[in-house]
Amino acid sequence: MRVIISVFLIIVLVFTTVSCSDDITAGELSKEIVDQIKHIQTHFVTSLKPDCQNMQQVQLDFILYKQDDYDNPIILDPGDPNEIDADKNVILIMHGWLQDANSSGIIKLKNAYLDRYDANVIILDWSQIAKQAYTVAYCHMQRMSIQISKFLCHISSNLGVPLNEVHVVGYSLGAQLAGVSAQYVKSKCKKQIGRITGLDPSGPLFQNLPERRRLDKGDAGFVDVIHTDQMKFGYSGSTGSSDFYPNCGQAQPGCTTVKDIADDTTLPEIMCSHHRSLDYMIESVGSDHFIGVTCGMCPRYCRPNIINEIYTVMGEGATPQSRNNNKFYLTTKNVPPYSEGWTLSGAKLP
Ligand SMILES: *[C@@H]1O[C@H](CO)[C@@H](O)[C@H](O)[C@H]1NC(C)=O
C-alpha cells in the first residue's frame, strides 16, 4: 500500500512540476529558430534580415484575469470586451518572442499583479506569431499593433476606460509591440497610454530604427525600461523616459551563456539575461526593493553619479524623474530574491 501511495505521489509531483513550467524547450524549436538564437547570442551587429514574404492574418487573444479567480481567465471578445471592470485599473501584459500567455514568467507576473492590485490584468496572447522565426515575427509588428490599438481605443470609447491610466508591460518583442501599439492609439483615437514598462525591449533589427518603429520615450505618459541583455537580445542604449541598467544592462549575474543548447534547455535558461528583466519586474511588483541610483554615463560606464546622486525604485514602483536624471544603475544578486533588499529611505550605494 505504502509503495503504491509513494508511486502515486511521485507521479503527481512529476506532473505538477511539468504543468507549472509551460516554457518551451530547445527540443521543441525548429532548427531555423535555434540557429537564430545562436546567431543573436554571438553577433552584436546582426546579419538577420526581415523575412516578410509570407505575411499572415494575426490571431490575437485578450485574456482577462481578475482577483476573484487567478486560474480561470475570461477570453475577451475584442469587439465586446464588457467583462472589463472600467472602474478598476487596466494592466496589459505582452509576452515576448517564443512565448505565449501561459509561459511561466508571464503567469508569475500576472499573479504578482493580482496579489498587489484589484485590477483588470489582461494578457495579450500573440503566440501564433511569436512562435515563428524572429525575422518573421518582426514583420508582423505593425499589423498586430493596429489590431491592439483598435482594442484599446474600443475600451476607451465604449467602456470608458481612461487610457491615460492604463499600464502596458511588454517583454522582449512584446515591449516593442507595446510602443508601436501606443503610437497607433495616438493616431487612431487621439489618446495617450499612461505608462509603458519595457522589459529588455528587443534589439536585433530594431537597433537604430526610427522611433516610430519601436518603443521610445514619447509613446506614453511615462516609459520606464529595464535593460538586461544589451548587445544580444536586448536593445542597446536608452529608449525610455527612465532607463534602468541593472548590472550595467548586460550579462546578468548567475547567467551563463548556454553554448551547447540541449533539447531540454528551457527558454528562460537559453535567454537567461534577457529573461531576467521579466524576473526583476515580477519581484518588483511584490517588493519595491530594487533601488537604482543616477548614473551619468550608463551604460558605457556604470558608476553612481556622485555629483547628483538620486535614488529611485526600479520596476513597478518606478516614478517619472526629471529629464536630467533618467538613467539609473543598480546591482542585483545572482539568485532570487534578486534585489539587494534596500528600501528607498535606507538606500545605499551599490
Ligand atoms: C493556456 O492554458 C489553458 C489552460 O490549460 C489552455 O486552455 C490554453 O489553450 C493555453 N493557451 C495557450 C496559448 O497555450
The ligand as a Gaussian input file, in Angstrom:
#p B3LYP/6-31G(d) Opt

LIG

0 1
 C       -3.141000      28.086000     -21.682000
 O       -3.645000      27.118000     -20.792000
 C       -5.052000      26.956000     -20.850000
 C       -5.468000      26.021000     -19.738000
 O       -4.668000      24.875000     -19.722000
 C       -5.440000      26.462000     -22.239000
 O       -6.828000      26.325000     -22.327000
 C       -4.955000      27.473000     -23.279000
 O       -5.213000      26.981000     -24.577000
 C       -3.473000      27.718000     -23.123000
 N       -3.089000      28.806000     -24.008000
 C       -2.034000      28.746000     -24.809000
 C       -1.782000      29.930000     -25.665000
 O       -1.303000      27.775000     -24.854000

